[in-house]
Amino acid sequence: MERNLDKQGRWRNKTVSFRMSKEEIQLLDNLVSLSGLTKQDYIIKRLLCKDVVVVGNTRVYKALRSHIEQLCIELKKLTNGNEIDDVTTSTIQFINQILKGMKEENQ
């Protein structure tokens, strides 16, 4: 088996795994897709308390559009007396952070 170095020249040969609930994995997947990072890079940055900097690219813009469309569907459900769930709330908060960062960058 050939050994591979990561971008920083480190050997990544240790595996870390853990269990998550359906809601936790859904939120993680949302945050990862909106960040533009790989799931591995996103988790490592968050575990090591490093900032997750979202760099706008085609993949991030598509994820933003997709998540905003899904949020619109969820928000329409609220008119029927349903409550907003924690995953949707957290996704909205992360999108808000991204949009604030984009606004600051353009000023």
N, C-alpha and C positions, 0 to 999 in steps of 0.2 A: 504494500500500500504506500503510495507516494504521500509525503507530508507536505502540507501547504502552509505558507505564512500568510497572515492577514496584511492589510494595508500598512500597518505600523511595524511589520516585521516580527510579530509575535506568533508563537505556535499556539493554536487554539485546539487543544486535544482533550480537554476535560468537558464532560457533559453535566449540565445542571437541569433538573426537571422538577416540576411541581404540578399539583392539581389545581384546577380553577373551576368555578361554577359556570354555568351557561351564560349568565349575565356578565360575569367578569371577563370571560373570553370574548364576548361580543364587544364590550367596551375596549378591551385591549386591541382587538382587530380594528375597531374604528380609529383609535388613536394612532396605531401604527400606519394605517393607510393614509391618514391625514398628515402624518409627519414626513412621509416620503422616504423613511428609513426602512431597512429590513427589520423584521420582528426581532432578530437577534440584537442588532445594533440599538434598537429602541429600548429593549429590556435592559441591556447592559448599561446604557446611559442613565436610565431611571434608577436602577439598583445602585449605581455608583454616585448618585446625586449630581449628575452632570446635566447641564441645560440641553434640552432638545430644541435645536434650532431648525425651523422648517424653512427649507429653501424651495422657493417656487419653481416648479417645473411642470411639464405636461401631466405627469402622473399625479402630482399633488392637486392640480387644478381639476382634473377629472374626479378625484376622490372628493374634493370640496363640493363640486357640482352634484355628485351622486348623493352625498350625505345631506346636503341642503334639500334636495328633492325628497329624500326619505323623511327628513325633519318636517317638511311641509305636510306630508301625509300624516305624520304623528300629531302635528299641531291641529289638523282638521278633526282628528278624533276627539280632541279636547272639547269641541263644541257639543259633543254628545254626552258630556258629563264624565268622561274618563279622566284619570289623573296621569300626569307625565311621569314616566319611570326614571330611575336613577341613571340608567345608561344613556337615555336621551338627554337628560339634564347635563351630564358630564360631557357628552359629545358637543352640545351647544356651547358650553363653556370653553372647550378646546378650540372650536371654530372661531369663537369670539376672540380668543388670544391670537390666533393666526391672523385674523383680519385686522386687529389692532397693530400687530407687527408689520403688516403690509402697509398700513396707513402711515405709520411712523417712518418706514423706509422711503416712502414716496415724498415726504415733506422735506 
